[in-house]
């Protein structure tokens, strides 16, 4: 269990942009945390690594994609990304916060940064795909105005899970 005092006294910074090591750190964090907390297998880490690698050039520049990384003591403790999907739609991706950094508002700060970027880029809508076990993230999504538009039983990252799709209209 993390020392809560350390969580409250150590500053967490959030930066935008891709640095060497970020792709691996974010993919590894997904694999390790989701296996430990939700029983997911290696496919989640592979999926994150593959999708981040595919978007790396866009994430490194300003070409319709962005990544924000939360760091504490030079360690990655959270991340979120956005990619343009065409037709005025952005996709929220790779969102997670390490257990030792949760409860300090980092998830909300990351989500606010990503949504602010999407608005500034002129996107009309943001979509995201997640799974039903992530109830804390779902609360953040709902608070930000997202609504769950569909769910289905899927096997993308484990044997069986409830996959959800959420959407947010940025400009009515």
Backbone as CSV, one residue per row, in Angstrom:
resi,resn,N_x,N_y,N_z,CA_x,CA_y,CA_z,C_x,C_y,C_z
1,UNK,0.847,-1.188,0.000,0.000,0.000,0.000,0.883,1.239,0.000
2,UNK,0.538,2.212,-0.809,1.322,3.441,-0.912,1.174,4.264,0.362
3,UNK,2.222,4.994,0.701,2.210,5.895,1.837,1.451,7.147,1.426
4,UNK,0.260,7.352,2.001,-0.581,8.472,1.608,0.113,9.800,1.845
5,UNK,0.930,9.894,2.891,1.672,11.123,3.146,2.571,11.485,1.984
6,UNK,3.210,10.489,1.383,4.083,10.743,0.237,3.268,11.237,-0.950
7,UNK,2.080,10.681,-1.113,1.222,11.096,-2.226,0.852,12.567,-2.078
8,UNK,0.581,12.990,-0.862,0.122,14.352,-0.648,1.248,15.376,-0.624
9,UNK,2.481,14.954,-0.351,3.561,15.923,-0.230,4.467,15.982,-1.448
10,UNK,4.374,15.027,-2.339,5.204,15.018,-3.529,4.417,15.617,-4.686
11,UNK,5.021,16.571,-5.369,4.333,17.249,-6.466,4.270,16.371,-7.709
12,UNK,3.106,16.366,-8.321,2.916,15.678,-9.593,2.789,16.730,-10.676
13,UNK,3.592,16.587,-11.713,3.507,17.512,-12.836,2.880,16.797,-14.022
14,UNK,2.190,17.558,-14.819,1.593,17.017,-16.039,2.202,17.783,-17.200
15,UNK,2.753,17.028,-18.125,3.361,17.647,-19.291,2.726,17.088,-20.549
16,UNK,2.691,17.901,-21.569,2.192,17.466,-22.874,3.381,17.195,-23.765
17,UNK,3.298,16.131,-24.521,4.355,15.814,-25.466,4.940,14.446,-25.216
18,UNK,5.631,13.964,-26.192,6.206,12.629,-26.170,7.713,12.720,-25.985
19,UNK,8.212,12.029,-24.978,9.653,11.931,-24.730,10.072,10.476,-24.860
20,UNK,11.368,10.258,-25.126,11.852,8.874,-25.147,11.501,8.162,-23.838
21,UNK,10.989,6.957,-23.957,10.603,6.163,-22.791,9.121,6.223,-22.464
22,UNK,8.423,7.259,-22.938,7.004,7.405,-22.604,6.156,6.262,-23.159
23,UNK,6.375,5.882,-24.421,5.562,4.814,-25.010,5.676,3.536,-24.190
24,UNK,6.893,3.151,-23.873,7.106,1.934,-23.094,6.559,2.037,-21.688
25,UNK,6.743,3.193,-21.052,6.263,3.364,-19.678,4.743,3.273,-19.602
26,UNK,4.065,3.916,-20.533,2.601,3.911,-20.513,2.068,2.520,-20.847
27,UNK,2.645,1.864,-21.836,2.201,0.510,-22.189,2.451,-0.454,-21.030
28,UNK,3.629,-0.377,-20.430,3.955,-1.266,-19.307,3.015,-1.027,-18.128
29,UNK,2.728,0.234,-17.841,1.833,0.546,-16.734,0.452,-0.045,-16.980
30,UNK,-0.043,0.042,-18.205,-1.338,-0.575,-18.525,-1.284,-2.081,-18.269
31,UNK,-0.252,-2.741,-18.788,-0.150,-4.183,-18.625,-0.083,-4.602,-17.172
32,UNK,0.797,-3.966,-16.404,0.986,-4.351,-15.004,-0.249,-4.049,-14.153
33,UNK,-0.801,-2.844,-14.291,-1.943,-2.459,-13.456,-3.204,-3.241,-13.813
34,UNK,-3.483,-3.371,-15.094,-4.713,-4.046,-15.474,-4.657,-5.544,-15.217
35,UNK,-3.476,-6.128,-15.243,-3.363,-7.541,-14.860,-3.618,-7.680,-13.362
36,UNK,-2.974,-6.845,-12.571,-3.089,-6.921,-11.114,-4.495,-6.553,-10.629
37,UNK,-5.078,-5.495,-11.184,-6.344,-4.991,-10.671,-7.585,-5.605,-11.318
38,UNK,-7.454,-6.074,-12.576,-8.640,-6.533,-13.299,-8.470,-7.888,-13.974
39,UNK,-7.320,-8.512,-13.791,-7.102,-9.841,-14.342,-6.924,-9.895,-15.847
40,UNK,-6.618,-8.752,-16.475,-6.421,-8.754,-17.924,-5.087,-9.413,-18.257
41,UNK,-4.987,-9.924,-19.460,-3.760,-10.606,-19.852,-2.867,-9.688,-20.687
42,UNK,-1.876,-10.261,-21.309,-0.872,-9.519,-22.073,-1.455,-8.702,-23.222
43,UNK,-2.655,-9.017,-23.656,-3.229,-8.325,-24.809,-3.459,-6.844,-24.572
44,UNK,-3.735,-6.435,-23.325,-3.953,-5.006,-23.078,-2.661,-4.230,-23.295
45,UNK,-1.555,-4.751,-22.793,-0.273,-4.072,-22.979,0.105,-4.037,-24.454
46,UNK,-0.101,-5.147,-25.149,0.205,-5.199,-26.585,-0.656,-4.214,-27.359
47,UNK,-1.927,-4.120,-27.013,-2.832,-3.206,-27.695,-2.406,-1.756,-27.484
48,UNK,-2.066,-1.398,-26.254,-1.624,-0.034,-25.958,-0.316,0.260,-26.685
49,UNK,0.639,-0.664,-26.608,1.934,-0.451,-27.265,1.760,-0.278,-28.775
50,UNK,0.948,-1.132,-29.365,0.740,-1.069,-30.819,0.058,0.234,-31.222
51,UNK,-0.975,0.635,-30.497,-1.696,1.853,-30.876,-0.845,3.101,-30.632
52,UNK,-0.064,3.104,-29.565,0.806,4.257,-29.316,1.915,4.333,-30.367
53,UNK,2.476,3.194,-30.724,3.528,3.181,-31.746,2.989,3.691,-33.079
54,UNK,1.763,3.290,-33.415,1.129,3.727,-34.663,0.928,5.248,-34.674
55,UNK,0.731,5.838,-33.500,0.456,7.273,-33.395,1.687,8.080,-32.977
56,UNK,2.836,7.453,-32.834,4.013,8.109,-32.255,4.407,9.388,-32.984
57,UNK,4.433,9.372,-34.301,4.837,10.574,-35.026,3.864,11.722,-34.780
58,UNK,2.577,11.420,-34.776,1.581,12.466,-34.506,1.704,12.965,-33.071
59,UNK,1.947,12.056,-32.117,2.083,12.453,-30.714,3.317,13.316,-30.483
60,UNK,4.363,13.082,-31.243,5.603,13.840,-31.074,5.501,15.249,-31.652
61,UNK,4.556,15.466,-32.544,4.383,16.783,-33.148,3.057,17.376,-32.730
62,UNK,2.442,18.067,-33.645,1.124,18.645,-33.361,0.175,18.250,-34.479
63,UNK,0.288,17.024,-34.905,-0.426,16.542,-36.081,-1.715,15.807,-35.706
64,UNK,-2.626,16.485,-35.017,-3.917,15.887,-34.716,-3.927,14.858,-33.613
65,UNK,-2.875,14.828,-32.796,-2.819,13.897,-31.671,-1.998,14.539,-30.563
66,UNK,-2.250,14.097,-29.340,-1.507,14.639,-28.204,-1.478,13.616,-27.073
67,UNK,-0.441,13.721,-26.263,-0.264,12.858,-25.095,0.108,13.735,-23.913
68,UNK,-0.490,13.443,-22.767,-0.139,14.103,-21.519,0.346,13.027,-20.566
69,UNK,1.437,13.320,-19.869,2.031,12.373,-18.936,2.114,13.029,-17.568
70,UNK,1.624,12.339,-16.552,1.754,12.798,-15.173,3.000,12.153,-14.591
71,UNK,3.863,12.987,-14.005,5.117,12.496,-13.439,5.264,12.941,-11.993
72,UNK,5.836,12.054,-11.226,6.178,12.345,-9.831,7.563,11.757,-9.603
73,UNK,8.489,12.582,-9.172,9.873,12.140,-8.936,10.436,11.407,-10.152
74,UNK,10.214,11.972,-11.332,10.701,11.433,-12.608,10.133,10.067,-12.959
75,UNK,9.054,9.665,-12.340,8.366,8.411,-12.669,7.008,8.731,-13.274
76,UNK,6.629,7.992,-14.302,5.317,8.161,-14.913,4.276,7.559,-13.968
77,UNK,3.300,8.383,-13.551,2.234,7.915,-12.655,0.853,8.053,-13.288
78,UNK,0.809,8.515,-14.535,-0.470,8.623,-15.216,-0.274,9.119,-16.630
79,UNK,-1.302,8.924,-17.440,-1.233,9.375,-18.833,-2.631,9.436,-19.423
80,UNK,-2.742,10.206,-20.488,-3.954,10.269,-21.298,-3.541,10.760,-22.686
81,UNK,-4.245,10.313,-23.689,-3.944,10.756,-25.046,-5.214,11.052,-25.817
82,UNK,-5.043,11.771,-26.897,-6.129,12.055,-27.836,-5.593,11.868,-29.238
83,UNK,-6.408,11.275,-30.086,-6.068,11.159,-31.499,-7.264,11.602,-32.331
84,UNK,-6.989,12.230,-33.447,-8.043,12.589,-34.383,-8.485,11.349,-35.136
85,UNK,-9.797,11.179,-35.260,-10.347,9.995,-35.918,-11.055,10.336,-37.223
86,UNK,-11.026,11.605,-37.605,-11.713,12.034,-38.822,-13.149,12.444,-38.540
87,UNK,-13.722,13.203,-39.434,-15.119,13.617,-39.306,-15.419,14.447,-38.078
88,UNK,-14.446,15.214,-37.602,-14.661,16.059,-36.425,-14.616,15.322,-35.108
89,UNK,-14.152,14.071,-35.114,-14.148,13.244,-33.906,-12.728,13.010,-33.408
90,UNK,-12.541,13.167,-32.109,-11.295,12.811,-31.436,-11.558,11.583,-30.572
91,UNK,-10.523,10.800,-30.348,-10.649,9.618,-29.504,-9.742,9.758,-28.288
92,UNK,-10.331,9.643,-27.112,-9.586,9.651,-25.865,-8.988,8.261,-25.665
93,UNK,-7.691,8.206,-25.320,-6.992,6.927,-25.259,-5.986,6.900,-24.111
94,UNK,-5.606,5.703,-23.733,-4.466,5.418,-22.842,-4.564,6.121,-21.489
95,UNK,-5.755,6.227,-20.942,-5.992,6.968,-19.702,-5.851,6.039,-18.508
96,UNK,-4.914,6.359,-17.643,-4.800,5.645,-16.376,-3.954,6.443,-15.412
97,UNK,-4.153,6.141,-14.123,-3.385,6.746,-13.040,-2.939,5.610,-12.123
98,UNK,-1.667,5.620,-11.771,-1.112,4.582,-10.898,-1.788,4.625,-9.528
99,UNK,-1.947,3.479,-8.882,-2.630,3.435,-7.583,-2.058,4.402,-6.558
100,UNK,-0.743,4.532,-6.504,-0.121,5.405,-5.499,-0.362,6.884,-5.770
101,UNK,-0.893,7.223,-6.934,-1.159,8.613,-7.278,-2.655,8.933,-7.325
102,UNK,-3.484,7.936,-7.091,-4.933,8.154,-7.169,-5.430,8.933,-5.955
103,UNK,-6.552,9.612,-6.160,-7.178,10.349,-5.074,-6.631,11.752,-4.886
104,UNK,-5.715,12.164,-5.744,-5.107,13.491,-5.630,-5.537,14.415,-6.767
105,UNK,-6.535,14.004,-7.552,-7.044,14.841,-8.630,-6.275,14.741,-9.937
106,UNK,-5.330,13.830,-10.030,-4.516,13.705,-11.237,-5.367,13.269,-12.427
107,UNK,-6.256,12.316,-12.232,-7.115,11.868,-13.321,-7.956,13.000,-13.879
108,UNK,-8.523,13.806,-13.004,-9.310,14.952,-13.448,-8.478,15.975,-14.198
109,UNK,-7.256,16.212,-13.719,-6.362,17.151,-14.400,-5.994,16.644,-15.785
110,UNK,-5.701,15.349,-15.891,-5.376,14.777,-17.193,-6.565,14.888,-18.150
111,UNK,-7.750,14.525,-17.664,-8.941,14.580,-18.512,-9.239,16.011,-18.937
112,UNK,-9.117,16.966,-18.021,-9.341,18.375,-18.372,-8.367,18.849,-19.449
113,UNK,-7.096,18.453,-19.328,-6.095,18.851,-20.324,-6.458,18.302,-21.701
114,UNK,-6.828,17.028,-21.753,-7.157,16.399,-23.032,-8.405,17.015,-23.653
115,UNK,-9.439,17.239,-22.857,-10.662,17.820,-23.400,-10.458,19.276,-23.826
116,UNK,-9.644,20.015,-23.078,-9.318,21.385,-23.479,-8.599,21.419,-24.823
117,UNK,-7.692,20.474,-25.016,-6.984,20.372,-26.292,-7.960,20.049,-27.424
118,UNK,-8.854,19.092,-27.185,-9.817,18.705,-28.227,-10.689,19.891,-28.622
119,UNK,-11.119,20.667,-27.637,-11.918,21.856,-27.938,-11.097,22.865,-28.740
120,UNK,-9.864,23.111,-28.307,-9.004,24.082,-28.988,-8.691,23.651,-30.422
121,UNK,-8.651,22.362,-30.672,-8.397,21.839,-32.017,-9.642,21.880,-32.897
122,UNK,-10.797,22.197,-32.302,-12.029,22.310,-33.071,-12.778,21.004,-33.286
123,UNK,-12.448,19.973,-32.519,-13.201,18.728,-32.643,-14.629,18.947,-32.166
124,UNK,-15.560,18.256,-32.788,-16.971,18.362,-32.422,-17.384,17.325,-31.389
125,UNK,-16.658,16.206,-31.354,-17.076,15.090,-30.520,-15.838,14.328,-30.051
126,UNK,-15.917,13.768,-28.855,-14.867,12.887,-28.330,-15.509,11.553,-28.013
127,UNK,-14.869,10.480,-28.446,-15.331,9.128,-28.148,-14.248,8.410,-27.352
128,UNK,-14.646,7.402,-26.620,-13.684,6.560,-25.916,-14.272,5.173,-25.771
129,UNK,-13.388,4.197,-25.715,-13.771,2.814,-25.468,-13.073,2.378,-24.191
130,UNK,-13.818,1.730,-23.329,-13.292,1.312,-22.040,-13.954,0.004,-21.657
131,UNK,-13.799,-0.414,-20.417,-14.508,-1.603,-19.963,-15.154,-1.342,-18.628
132,UNK,-16.201,-2.104,-18.348,-17.103,-1.843,-17.234,-16.492,-1.838,-15.855
133,UNK,-15.360,-2.504,-15.656,-14.744,-2.552,-14.328,-14.166,-1.217,-13.890
134,UNK,-13.965,-0.301,-14.790,-13.300,0.966,-14.464,-14.310,2.008,-13.983
135,UNK,-14.881,1.759,-12.823,-15.972,2.597,-12.313,-15.503,3.994,-11.924
136,UNK,-14.296,4.131,-11.385,-13.808,5.471,-11.041,-13.624,6.320,-12.291
137,UNK,-13.084,5.717,-13.337,-12.937,6.444,-14.600,-14.309,6.813,-15.158
138,UNK,-15.267,5.901,-15.057,-16.619,6.187,-15.549,-17.221,7.390,-14.829
139,UNK,-16.955,7.518,-13.542,-17.451,8.690,-12.807,-16.829,9.980,-13.363
140,UNK,-15.534,9.941,-13.666,-14.888,11.115,-14.260,-15.487,11.442,-15.624
141,UNK,-15.714,10.415,-16.433,-16.294,10.637,-17.759,-17.680,11.266,-17.628
142,UNK,-18.508,10.723,-16.767,-19.865,11.246,-16.597,-19.829,12.688,-16.091
143,UNK,-18.949,12.969,-15.141,-18.821,14.320,-14.601,-18.399,15.306,-15.692
144,UNK,-17.609,14.849,-16.660,-17.156,15.709,-17.757,-18.206,15.855,-18.858
145,UNK,-19.317,15.120,-18.754,-20.387,15.237,-19.739,-20.488,14.091,-20.728
146,UNK,-19.598,13.112,-20.633,-19.708,11.939,-21.497,-20.960,11.157,-21.143
147,UNK,-21.475,10.440,-22.130,-22.566,9.507,-21.856,-22.223,8.170,-22.495
148,UNK,-22.568,7.112,-21.806,-22.330,5.775,-22.343,-23.362,5.517,-23.419
149,UNK,-22.900,5.167,-24.623,-23.812,4.975,-25.746,-23.977,3.514,-26.138
150,UNK,-23.065,2.656,-25.697,-23.227,1.234,-25.998,-22.325,0.401,-25.110
151,UNK,-22.685,-0.858,-25.005,-21.830,-1.830,-24.336,-22.071,-3.189,-24.969
152,UNK,-21.025,-4.003,-24.902,-21.123,-5.343,-25.463,-20.117,-6.228,-24.743
153,UNK,-20.357,-7.510,-24.769,-19.392,-8.450,-24.228,-18.322,-8.651,-25.288
154,UNK,-17.078,-8.476,-24.881,-15.977,-8.592,-25.826,-14.837,-9.410,-25.255
155,UNK,-13.868,-9.682,-26.095,-12.706,-10.484,-25.683,-11.395,-9.856,-26.135
156,UNK,-11.397,-8.547,-26.382,-10.189,-7.915,-26.906,-9.014,-8.006,-25.935
157,UNK,-9.268,-7.837,-24.620,-8.163,-7.770,-23.666,-8.190,-8.863,-22.604
158,UNK,-9.191,-9.710,-22.625,-9.258,-10.822,-21.678,-10.261,-11.823,-22.232
159,UNK,-10.513,-12.862,-21.475,-11.433,-13.891,-21.960,-12.834,-13.327,-22.199
160,UNK,-13.391,-12.622,-21.213,-14.711,-12.021,-21.370,-14.775,-10.757,-20.522
161,UNK,-15.244,-9.681,-21.104,-15.424,-8.427,-20.371,-16.519,-7.604,-21.037
162,UNK,-17.051,-6.650,-20.291,-18.043,-5.737,-20.851,-17.307,-4.516,-21.375
163,UNK,-17.303,-4.355,-22.682,-16.685,-3.204,-23.325,-17.730,-2.110,-23.477
164,UNK,-17.329,-0.873,-23.197,-18.242,0.265,-23.256,-17.710,1.317,-24.221
165,UNK,-18.648,2.007,-24.854,-18.311,3.156,-25.698,-19.016,4.368,-25.111
166,UNK,-18.263,5.429,-24.913,-18.767,6.683,-24.372,-18.528,7.784,-25.391
167,UNK,-19.405,8.813,-25.380,-19.264,9.948,-26.287,-19.558,11.250,-25.563
168,UNK,-18.890,12.296,-26.045,-19.092,13.651,-25.535,-19.210,14.577,-26.731
169,UNK,-20.295,15.308,-26.814,-20.469,16.331,-27.853,-19.828,17.614,-27.320
170,UNK,-18.827,18.119,-28.025,-18.141,19.323,-27.590,-18.848,20.589,-28.041
171,UNK,-19.471,20.535,-29.211,-20.141,21.710,-29.788,-21.536,21.279,-30.205
172,UNK,-22.530,21.808,-29.556,-23.924,21.452,-29.871,-24.405,22.230,-31.067
